[in-house]
Amino acid sequence: MSSRYSDKPNVLLIIADQMTPFMLEVCGNVGAQTKNMKALADRGVQFSNAYTPSPICVPARSCLMTGLYTSTTGCYDNGDPYPSFIPTFAHYMTNAGYDTVLSGKMHFVGADQLHGYKRRLNTDIYPSTFIWSYPLLPDDDTNAMAFDFATQYQDENIGPGWSTELQYDEETQFRALEYLRHTPDQPWMLTVSFTNPHPPYQVPKKYWDIYKNADLPIPKYPDDMNEKYSDFDRAFIRWYGLDRKDIRDPKHLIAMRRGFAALVHYIDDKIGELLDTLEEQGLRDDTMIILTSDHGEMLGEKGLVQKRSLYEWSTRIPLIIEYPGVSPAVVETPVSLIDIPATLIELVGQKSVRPLEGRSLMPAIRGAFLEEIPIISEYHGEGIMRPSFMVRLGPWKYIYCHGFSPQLFNLDTDPSEWNNLTGTSQVKVIEGQLNAIITDGQFNLEFIAQDVWDRLAQKQVVNAAMKENQTAWDYTVPHNAQQQYVRK
């Protein structure tokens, strides 16, 4: 590293998609073998109770970039942008002298496909338009479903094979490794963002075979589980098509978890290659490494799949941070992905021009006590179209869905979140306290309830015009073959 920047460590941010910690060995659970993640955790700080600020890709990543809640930016679902005038950590790091580069998925929606990065090394895997915004299903059509997601979780559609998603991650890794082998003479910030282990669970045979006889745990369901579902749950059971395709059969549960574990193993090997290249280039001791995911995956827990849910398997994420010179540690205080921007902004000596809704984790990384505060996750978009929040404080987990009955769980005594305690006398005080966090003014619930619908009609007009004009915002990587390889 140049002496001019010797006080500014490089940053390598690694993101896996839809990677719940509840099946990662590095997080103390039975499931995917994660030797490279474990090696990273053995040198870094592991946050064992980390949450996503929104359990869906685009909103979660908007929080990761800005340090603001989705209700602040208006990024509610996978078809929403967030304003380009909101500074991201990439803007602040650029202004601090960093080469800010992105390889892989960040799922930016709209015309701004950089949001502060100097450049991208490849395009995104998903569309940049507003087309992934969908309203509720019509009440008068009992056969309607938005997506037949249940099919992706059935054993006949899971197994060895190849996919566009694997092709994409191979390119993402290749570009990232080449960058690390030719880093600039200035501090750099490289984001490497994989789309796996997001389904489909099509897995390279080598990894599929590793888990052929693996004893992977599958969920246990109470006899009265259907009566325990909330209105929020029932909306997504219909949305995903789970009301007509059962995924609770053990053969499906075993297959989906085998596929998930195998794809995590695939990503773990990619992480190992990144760490090895840092070592080979003499960069490891000058680099902060952050490993995380955008959100989790239900994987059949509570009879549900995918994300969007506010239960633990959907909202909890892995978070490991290795920082040069700090001692390994485990921090049990709950934290959020929304804390990453404040952490990076402090790291590079910048100051946010607006109050951030996340806090810096640098004190905890350096070994200081981290005060516990309420951790909030929210989801208002497709499939539910109403303000919905989760609050975690101590052992308590409160779920609020506007117009529906709330839920309250004690995670110490009920980690599977089956016993809703709302309305009972012994929890009256904590229930009121957690409800007030959502309803007493921090969040404009009536505005969100209307805004999710108002913007939907506007986006449909834009979508129709872009289709007619054959226009798109998808990122095109600048490429000149005449400047590659041996040309002189």
Summary of the structure (lengths in Angstrom):
residues: 488
radius of gyration: 21.9
end to end distance: 28.8
largest distance: 80.0
contacts: 1656
relative contact order: 0.19
helix: 38%
strand: 14%
